[in-house]
Amino acid sequence: MIIITKIIDFDEPSQCDDFIVDKCDEDMRIDVFLTDELESFSRSCVQKIIKNCCVTLNGKPAKASYKLKAGDVISVSLPELKELEVLPEKMELDILYEDRELIVLNKQQGIVVHPAAGHYTGTLVNGLMHHCKGQLSGINGVTRPGIVHRIDKDTSGVLVIAKSDFAHKCLSAQLAEHSMTRKYEAIVLNKLTQDTGTIDKPIGRHQYDRKKMCITGKNSKRAITHFEVKERFSGCAYIHVSLETGRTHQIRVHMSSIGNPILGDKVYGNADSKLNSRFKLKGQALNAKVLGFIHPVKNEYMEFESQTPDHIKAVLQKVITI
């Protein structure tokens, strides 16, 4: 199976998407809002789409600078896109469980989950297309077949992939109602004085760097993270983390916000830290360790656990216990 995705072509508008603005998105610029919603399009592309009169606001042509109000109705006539092939690729997958409805696997650090700008080959989706011979849910579109949830490129750990649309809907519902079990392990910088803690801070897109998230009360959503210190070392700590919500970069942003960024995190961490320099990690020391959910067909609770990856083990073996 070959997946055909497309790149922008304004000559033939095709798909039409409608959005109703929530209160939490009030005062956000319409071009920023659509950049978040239309993940396949950059902000500059969204602005071009608006400029070419492909976006209406409450039935009238929209301006990129317009600041949204709750209840606004946005209609986007997405332009026709030029075809781009997303090909199946043979890939070594660490499969923990598989049946006709779903597949659970352990993603390695450094692998992008699905094709996006700059990553059309070598993604987990490319490998899954080969392994599953195209038998993946189509709910999330052509570049994200089967993808129910994601973890960052440089985060490793357990993911569940939907093979059928039915399984996808059931698993997505569990994610939405926060009933999935999601536990992580991480190494954080600096001393944590408390053994356990909860971080309840809203997360939203960074005002100036749209690739980053931040703690903000503006255009944000509530985010809750629980952590437990398992072992303390000189200059860092090994912790377990559980999520109540699943915001983008949630653990990385939350731990950084209390002065304990993830070791090796080049975006939210301290790049000049002596420990970061010492271990020279390729990415953050963060692993999705446990994932639990109700099987869509069997209606039974299933839980899967990944082994602590080598890059985290290597650090734990070398740091000094205190």
Secondary structure by P-SEA (a helix, b strand, c coil): cbbbbbccccccccbbbbbbbccccccccaaaaaaaaaccccaaaaaaaaaacccccccccccccccccccbbbbbbccccccccbbbbbcccccccccccbbbbbbccccccccccccccccaaaaaaaaaccccccccccccccccccccccccbbbbbbccaaaaaaaaaaaaaccbbbbbbbcccccccccccccbbbbbcccccccccccccccbbbbbbbbbbcccccccccbbbbbcccccaaaaaaaaaacccccccccccccccaaaaaaccccccccccbbbbccccccbbbbbbbcccaaaaaaaaccccc
